[in-house]
Amino acid sequence: MTNNPWLIISGILLLAIGTYLMRASGALLRGRVVLSENSKMLFSAAAIVILFSVAATSTLFSGDEVSDWPKIVGVLVAGVLTWFKKPFIIIVLSAAIVTALLRLI
């Protein structure tokens, strides 16, 4: 990896410009692009799949290694409580308590 500051600064600027253009395109194209209901459902499902894959990856792996099993069980407990639409504070506390107790064992 290089420590060239100009390469780092140009990379940051390129990403900033790209982010700005993507966000501006949403406002500029709002009335011009019409999506069908099928397309809207597909984009909604794609967002859910992306969020699930990020959550699964961060749950199952910690850096280069597989996560410890208490963490995985704690996230599963949170998932089950979320499925049953429990309050957020109950979900977080239950997952933390289960993970802590399993690590204590």
Secondary structure by P-SEA (a helix, b strand, c coil): ccccaaaaaaaaaaaaaaaaaaaaaaaaacccccccaaaaaaaaaaaaaaaaaaaaaaaaccccccccaaaaaaaaaaaaaaaacccaaaaaaaaaaaaaaaaac
